[in-house]
Amino acid sequence: MVNDKLGTHGESAFGLAYADVEARMVCGIRVMLAVSALLMIWIVPGELAGISDYALLPVGSYAIYSVALGLFVILPKHFIATKRIHWIDLGWYASIVFFTGGVNSIFFLFLFFPILTASFQWGFEEGARIAMASTVLFLAFGLLTPAGAELPRLMLRATFLLAFGYLCAKWGESKVASARRLGLLRDVSRLSNPRFGVDHTITNVLTRVRDFFHGSNCILVTRGSDAAVYELRRVGDGEARTSPLAEKIVAEAAAPLMEFSQVKIIMFSRPSRAAVSLFGCSYAYDISKDAWEAHDRLSGEKMANLLETESYVSVPIFLKNGEGRIYVTSSHHAFSKADALFLNHVVAQAFPVIESIELLDRIASHAALRERQRIAWDFHDTAIQPYVGLKMGLSALRNKATLDNPLIHDLDKLLVMAGQVIGELRDYAGMVKSGAGVTEPVYLLSLRRQVAQTKEFYGVDITVSARNDVDISDRLAAEVLQIAREGINNICKHTTARHGAIAIQSANGWLAIRIENENAGPLPANFMPRSIMERTAALGGNVIVKQGVASGTCVQVEIPI
């Protein structure tokens, strides 16, 4: 289940609500058109020239269909978005036009309804298809009926239908593109969950940018305050959407990717035909001049060869303590100047947010360091010093005891043990203060101590299995530790099990925590770990309670990372 969770981006709740309102409005207009046509044919049929005796059948049927579809859409959770609806509308309107006079039908204008709805919901391609189909059907109806002197009207109406349909398709494409762009800007401007860290946020932005432009790769190269070290990130098509750590590269290796001027936005497309090359395919937008200009094609070709792509756009990135550049490449389609300019807007929105998250991470890391120092000092005062006092008291007793005292051997053993404990505590305090000497993540060390205490006090043996290479931030690790502790408490309080297991792993951008106990008595009816569910929901994950191995109980927690 963890492996297949991450698919294409679903629409946001706001987007779905807006689409639902829009669908209801379209259904209302559809019903209004159907009812108006029905009333015209029913009330004043004599004033409609060329109307067929069977015209009432398609119009009445369409009215019933429109009302039924409208009722279906207004029901809760029954919003439907499918391209078939526009084609069904076209079929209905074509039949209405055919039975109400063909070329001379006053319902000719109804053919624009499916063109408009398809264009403004699905964009240019679908709108153009509906426009072409409408024109072909209208011409077919005109040619199938005796045209005679109506041929000029047939050609005029067909031309008007095709031309206006094309304009509607273009306007619809603009609306769809604007909605997608606003959605992307909204998404990249939102603060990612700080628990996931800056790497998750950067990867999320790169993935969304690549998906929006239908690119093959999205490459980011940045330089911080150290001019000799660059960071390289890459999100490729079809790759797992994890949070990859930046790859450190030297300035010489990053130089080819940073050779463009930091005031230039680059758009390059390799010509697919020789004739295209006459018009040029490499442009640069000078930010300082606010104008497009021709760019050196040899330089563009060189970069395309380096990126192994046919087309790319590149935008400079301005950081507070450095600079960078982002590339979006595609081997399937060419980018436009509008794509390059919009990518610049996305970068301007996203990277101030990323820098804010990075600042929060730095503050949190410094706070954690100070907290470790404070804990080490408190540990020295509250734990080590009492043991030192105990050792001094034992030494005094040892000195007072005579050689024939039967307890002298036991006192010597206690002195040795006290010395060993003091040494171990001092080593542990030093490790906590410096953070060094840890062979596995701190949250795993804490979890293993919790498991050991559980076995000592409750007699419940719980095994912990986790890989040290699970890469999560400190704040997310704290949440994971708390979820695991809640699971341990549930095993001890709500079951009579004597054995359990906790497994932590990550795969394809998801962190899975599996808490399982043996079958030793039934759980309460409809048992759901409320505190675990609330914590997981706050992290954007989900919880599943199911039957585990040997009819035991398993709580599966999945958190996106």
Stockholm file with secondary structure:
# STOCKHOLM 1.0

chainA/1-561         MVNDKLGTHGESAFGLAYADVEARMVCGIRVMLAVSALLMIWIVPGELAGISDYALLPVGSYAIYSVALGLFVILPKHFIATKRIHWIDLGWYASIVFFTGGVNSIFFLFLFFPILTASFQWGFEEGARIAMASTVLFLAFGLLTPAGAELPRLMLRATFLLAFGYLCAKWGESKVASARRLGLLRDVSRLSNPRFGVDHTITNVLTRVRDFFHGSNCILVTRGSDAAVYELRRVGDGEARTSPLAEKIVAEAAAPLMEFSQVKIIMFSRPSRAAVSLFGCSYAYDISKDAWEAHDRLSGEKMANLLETESYVSVPIFLKNGEGRIYVTSSHHAFSKADALFLNHVVAQAFPVIESIELLDRIASHAALRERQRIAWDFHDTAIQPYVGLKMGLSALRNKATLDNPLIHDLDKLLVMAGQVIGELRDYAGMVKSGAGVTEPVYLLSLRRQVAQTKEFYGVDITVSARNDVDISDRLAAEVLQIAREGINNICKHTTARHGAIAIQSANGWLAIRIENENAGPLPANFMPRSIMERTAALGGNVIVKQGVASGTCVQVEIPI
#=GR chainA/1-561 SS CCTTCCCSCCCCHHHHHHHHHHHHHHHHHHHHHHHHHHHHHHHCGGGSTTCCTTTHHHHHHHHHHHHHHHHHHHSTTCCCCCTHHHHHHHHHHHHHHHHTTGGGCGGGGGGHHHHHHHHHHHCHHHHHHHHHHHHHHHHHHHHHSCCGGGHHHHHHHHHHHHHHHHHHHHHHHHHHHHHHHHHHHHHHHSCCCGGGHHHHHHHHHHHHHHHHTTCSEEEEEEECSCTTEEEEEEEETTCCCCCCCCEEEEHHHHGGGGCSCTTEEEEEECCSSTTGGGGCCEEEEETTTTEEEECCHHHHHHHHHHHTCSEEEEEEEEETTEEEEEEEEESSSCCCHHHHHHHHHHHHHHHHHHHHHHHHHHHHHHHHHHHHHHHHHHHIIIIIHHHHHHHHHHHHHHHHSCTTCTTHHHHHHHHHHHHHHHHHHHHHHHHHHHCCSCSSCHHHHHHHHHHHHHHHHHCCEEEEEECTTCCCCHHHHHHHHHHHHHHHHHHHHHCCCSEEEEEEEEETTEEEEEEEECCCSCCCTTCCCHHHHHHHHHTTCEEEEEECGGGCEEEEEEEEC
#=GC SS_cons         CCTTCCCSCCCCHHHHHHHHHHHHHHHHHHHHHHHHHHHHHHHCGGGSTTCCTTTHHHHHHHHHHHHHHHHHHHSTTCCCCCTHHHHHHHHHHHHHHHHTTGGGCGGGGGGHHHHHHHHHHHCHHHHHHHHHHHHHHHHHHHHHSCCGGGHHHHHHHHHHHHHHHHHHHHHHHHHHHHHHHHHHHHHHHSCCCGGGHHHHHHHHHHHHHHHHTTCSEEEEEEECSCTTEEEEEEEETTCCCCCCCCEEEEHHHHGGGGCSCTTEEEEEECCSSTTGGGGCCEEEEETTTTEEEECCHHHHHHHHHHHTCSEEEEEEEEETTEEEEEEEEESSSCCCHHHHHHHHHHHHHHHHHHHHHHHHHHHHHHHHHHHHHHHHHHHIIIIIHHHHHHHHHHHHHHHHSCTTCTTHHHHHHHHHHHHHHHHHHHHHHHHHHHCCSCSSCHHHHHHHHHHHHHHHHHCCEEEEEECTTCCCCHHHHHHHHHHHHHHHHHHHHHCCCSEEEEEEEEETTEEEEEEEECCCSCCCTTCCCHHHHHHHHHTTCEEEEEECGGGCEEEEEEEEC
//
